[in-house]
């Protein structure tokens, strides 16, 4: 099912970070031009609201397609290149380090600065090199091979809220020093509170994702008259205002309750790329589903709960199954059905035995006449056995088919949770064929016992006594 989504993924243009780096750094030069002498600063504008900063960070993509940002720090404003670096590992409370899922790729570089109030500023930014280090500390840096010519990058700036002047960027490919050079016009805002401007540098050539591949339930396909290849709106995806292209269908999806609507499955990697922009909050999953060796389920759960991960809620498929099976409502339903099943089996056996005895009692004269014309006891018992066997056979076949049909039609409707809602995942009716076989064998045993008792009774009653009983 997921292969249809994975086959529609778009591979973005990124910069490979070789090896397994533990840190990443940028060599950055930043310089802010002084305010012209003839500019008057309004009295209500604080001097701090006129300053620009160069807070640098990068966005990386790991082997799972997950996008994450790494803060590098603030570049100095001397105009000389300085190094800002960030740790690619996560240091847990117990001091251990969690490593990313290698290999890593650089998706964007970003510069964040507050927009000045009322008075725009100008500045120059130059990124001279991208470096990585396999060590957690020290000066063992390795340059990443890439072209830092401005023409090889898509450079964007976020829109400015409450703008008095809009920010603008001018690439400077003819700068004296090598690297990715940029002239910045910061614009200005009327807000007294700091509103950030974020400049993004992304390798040029990444394809535009105009539509996300999606899987849609067959029920929704029928309701909307949709077909594979059709477009559909996706209004509930944060940060994405495009449409989805149906690439496949599904009957149902785990954890999606029917009363909440029909499932629409979107490829997470494609969604991240389509919704990503410099400065935009990266959407994180609420849950992670792991495929684990059945023999190591308990050990994996312990590791997820313990430090450094300290997961708040971890549940295995076995635990979920146990929870559903121990639900009081489910147990009450199963118990009621089981009691009814046992009672019906007992009364059916008793009814069959009584019916066979009464029927034989009423036909004693018939049996005597058959004996008188030469029918042996063995033949008479075979006759009785065949009659009752046919009765039991038709009863077992009809009862089994009726039970299967009722179980298939009724059980999914009465399987509810403690909150009186439909159980998720849905109920799968399982037929206990071994139990059914033992039940039917017990009915056959009752048949054999009843016929045997009749044979003993008829042998004890002589032929003359049977004929006299008929005359009476």
Secondary structure, 3 states (H helix, E strand, C coil): CHHHHHCCCCCCCCEEECCCCCEEEEEEEEEECCCCCCCCCCCCCCHHHHCCCCEEEEEEECCCCCEEEEEEEECCCCCCCEEEEEECCEECCCCCEECCCCCEEEEEEEEEEECCECCCCEEEEEEEEEEEECCCCCCCCEECCCCCCHHHEEEEECCCCCEEECCEEEECCCCCCCCEEEEEECCEECCCCCCEEEEEEEECCCCCCCEEEEEEEHHHHHHHCCCCCCEEECCCCCCCCCEEEEEEEECCCCCCCHHHCCCEEECHHHHHHHHCCCCCCCCCCCCCCCCCCHHHHHHHHHHHHCCCCCCCCCCCHHHHHHHHHCCHHHHHHHHHHHHHHHHHHHHHHHHHHHHHHHHHHHCHHHHHHHHHCCCCHHHHHHHHHHHHHHHHHHHHHHHHHHHHHHHHHHHHHHCECCCCCECCCCCCCCCCHHHHHHHHHHHHHHHHHHHHHHHHHHHHCCHHHHHHHHHC
